[in-house]
Amino acid sequence: MTTEESTQTSKTPSEAETAERSVEARQNLYEKQKTVYRSSVSEDPESGFSRYGFGYFYSVPAEERFLIQSKIGMPCREAADHYNLGNAHASREEYDRAIECWKKALKLDSSLHAAVFNIALACERLGKTGEAHKHYETYLGSVEDPEEKQRVEEHLAQLQA
């Protein structure tokens, strides 16, 4: 093989490289469309869904999905739905709304001890230390893990100080 033929061969992408680039291009297009979808649904859910349907709905993070569902009026029917919506609000530092959701979750399923802990934490972040203390105490009643119990007790001691 001559030097010229060798140079031409190395410049021509292999089938594997071409396929890889094609996959990358589709992934980039998908990510761009997902970004446009998220923006569209966030700004105006009705037009966003009429344009995209639910095609990208399950591709967005769970917390964002629950906020979208709330925005378009899809009711939370199960405790887990309320719990997850509460987590979504908390991630946006909307603690009052998060607490409401977690309380609804607890009405439907009193065994969601993580919701009690989250309420305590949210109350603390809102500066409602007395209320936070009450919820931490309730949470402690459900904790079986000795290390977790000790961690929460230590945190309660710091809250009282």
BELVENBEL-V271248 format. One record per pair of residues at least 24 apart in sequence whose ideal C-beta (glycine too) atoms are under 10 Angstrom apart, sorted by sequence separation. I is the first residue (numbers start at 1). J is the second residue. D is the distance in Angstrom with one decimal. If there is no record, write none. Layout:
[[I J D] [I J D]]
//
This chain:
[[45 69 9.7] [48 72 9.2] [63 87 6.1] [64 88 7.1] [67 91 9.1] [81 105 7.9] [82 106 8.5] [95 119 9.4] [98 122 5.4] [99 123 7.1] [115 139 9.3] [116 140 9.5] [132 156 9.1] [34 59 5.5] [35 60 10.0] [42 67 8.5] [46 71 9.9] [62 87 8.3] [63 88 3.9] [66 91 9.9] [67 92 7.7] [76 101 7.7] [79 104 7.9] [80 105 7.3] [82 107 8.5] [83 108 9.1] [97 122 9.6] [113 138 8.8] [114 139 8.7] [116 141 9.0] [117 142 8.9] [30 56 8.8] [33 59 9.5] [34 60 7.2] [38 64 7.1] [41 67 9.9] [42 68 7.6] [45 71 5.3] [46 72 7.7] [62 88 7.8] [63 89 8.8] [79 105 4.4] [82 108 6.8] [83 109 8.3] [86 112 10.0] [95 121 8.8] [96 122 8.0] [113 139 6.2] [116 142 7.0] [117 143 8.9] [133 159 5.8] [41 68 5.7] [44 71 10.0] [45 72 4.7] [61 88 9.0] [63 90 8.8] [64 91 9.1] [67 94 9.5] [70 97 9.2] [78 105 8.5] [79 106 7.6] [81 108 9.0] [82 109 9.0] [87 114 9.4] [95 122 4.1] [96 123 9.9] [98 125 9.6] [99 126 8.2] [113 140 9.9] [132 159 6.7] [133 160 7.3] [31 59 9.5] [45 73 9.0] [63 91 5.2] [64 92 9.9] [76 104 7.2] [79 107 8.1] [80 108 8.9] [87 115 9.4] [90 118 6.7] [94 122 9.4] [95 123 7.8] [98 126 9.9] [113 141 8.9] [114 142 9.5] [30 59 8.2] [42 71 8.1] [63 92 8.4] [76 105 8.4] [79 108 3.8] [80 109 7.9] [83 112 5.9] [86 115 7.0] [90 119 10.0] [93 122 9.4] [95 124 9.3] [99 128 9.5] [113 142 4.2] [130 159 9.4] [38 68 8.8] [41 71 8.2] [61 91 9.2] [78 108 6.8] [79 109 3.6] [82 112 9.0] [95 125 5.5] [96 126 7.1] [112 142 9.7] [113 143 7.5] [129 159 5.7] [41 72 8.3] [70 101 8.9] [77 108 8.9] [78 109 8.1] [79 110 9.0] [83 114 7.5] [87 118 7.4] [90 121 8.2] [95 126 5.1] [111 142 8.2] [113 144 9.7] [117 148 9.5] [124 155 8.9] [129 160 8.6] [76 108 9.0] [79 111 8.9] [80 112 8.2] [83 115 5.6] [86 118 6.6] [90 122 6.2] [93 125 7.7] [99 131 9.2] [106 138 9.9] [110 142 9.6] [120 152 8.7] [79 112 5.9] [82 115 8.3] [86 119 8.5] [89 122 9.0] [93 126 9.9] [95 128 9.3] [102 135 9.7] [121 155 9.5] [66 101 8.9] [83 118 8.2] [90 125 8.6] [117 152 7.9] [120 155 9.2] [124 159 7.1] [79 115 8.1] [86 122 8.4] [99 135 9.3] [120 156 9.4] [120 159 9.5]]
//
